[in-house]
Amino acid sequence: MRAETLLNACVLLALAAVPLWAWVADEPFTITLATRLAILALAGVGLNLALGLGGLVSLGHAVFFGIGGYAMGVLASHAQSYTPLTDWPVLIEGTKSMPVIWLVAMGASGLAALAIGALSLRTSGVYFIMITLAFGQMFYYFAISWPAYGGEDGLSIYVRNGFPGLNTLDPIQFFALCYAILALALWAMARLMRSAFGLALVAARQNAARVEAVGIAPYRLRLVAFVLSGMITGLAGALFADLNRFVSPVMFSWQTSGEIIVFVILGGVARLYGPVVGAAVFVLLEHFLGGLSEFWHIWLGAVLLGVVLFARGGIIGLVVGREVRRD
């Protein structure tokens, strides 16, 4: 068994073991912390598809995270107030069903990613970064000026949405649901990395001209990857909003995009479990150092600087060495 595969298995087992211990020890906050970690890692998995495989440095991925969150907030708020969505072109009933909300969140995020990607991917480098950032800011200010759903104060949801057969208000059951989704996303990502599409996407990142010379359009590859990435990140946004039972324009902010990028870089760009390790480092630093000082980001910056300078393969690369990144 290769070192990285063994490390990945240990990471996945540790992520399951800590909440189980907390459940036995009656420590619900630790379970909630692990749930937050799993959701943020899922958002990182989404970005890792675009950034790690496609080389697309997006500073606007918070758009999809926020769309997923607001899809949950809008549908759930109308369900709890027993009023349909009459402001939209078609009459839409609110719902508290998680599967329905996830489908709406992924569909809306995918459509937004298709529109944004179709324009942004006509550029490259710093221009692509700035265009995605601009889209993120547009959605951020739109959410602030949307008084029907809280405006800059955000929107509270008083009852967590439901999933068939589970009590989602029970922290360990909601964690199990988020953990299963994360594991499924990692499995799908592993399959995609080995697929012809994944190999072509990596090849387009390394040398787009050669890929185009053999009859494959790099633009289409990147657009498909960008849409899939947006859908996964949108699902994470819906789960994050359900965890907090609150949505706000902060979910669209460029700081949120930056944090998701940090997850990927810390764990290792294009490493399958890189976002999980990166999200774990971020959440642990926030938890343990955030209580000591509001300037805990200084230490996060120091860790990030160390990784960039001395561990180009991220924390996973530092641990397993120079193995080929295939999992």
Number of C-alpha atoms within 10 A of each C-alpha: 5 9 13 22 15 11 15 19 13 12 16 16 11 12 19 18 12 13 25 18 13 17 16 9 10 12 14 16 13 19 25 19 16 25 26 21 26 30 26 29 28 31 33 32 31 33 32 30 28 25 23 23 25 25 20 21 20 24 26 29 34 33 33 36 34 33 31 34 30 27 26 33 27 19 22 27 23 18 19 15 9 12 13 16 17 10 9 8 7 8 10 14 14 21 21 20 17 20 14 13 25 22 17 20 30 27 20 19 30 24 16 18 27 19 13 20 23 18 14 20 20 11 13 14 11 10 13 21 17 17 21 25 20 15 19 27 19 15 21 22 16 15 25 18 14 13 13 10 19 16 16 17 14 19 21 17 20 12 14 20 23 17 15 9 6 12 14 21 13 11 21 21 14 23 25 19 18 23 22 13 18 23 15 13 16 20 14 11 20 17 13 15 22 12 12 11 14 20 14 21 30 21 17 23 19 14 12 17 14 13 18 13 9 8 8 16 16 21 17 13 17 25 23 19 26 27 27 21 25 34 29 26 34 36 31 32 33 30 31 27 25 23 21 14 20 18 27 23 25 18 28 29 24 22 14 20 25 15 18 30 23 21 30 30 28 31 29 29 28 26 28 27 28 28 33 31 27 29 27 24 19 21 19 15 17 19 13 11 16 14 11 10 11 10 12 16 15 11 13 18 12 11 16 21 13 15 20 16 10 12 20 16 24 26 25 25 22 15 13 15 13 10 11 9 14 12 16
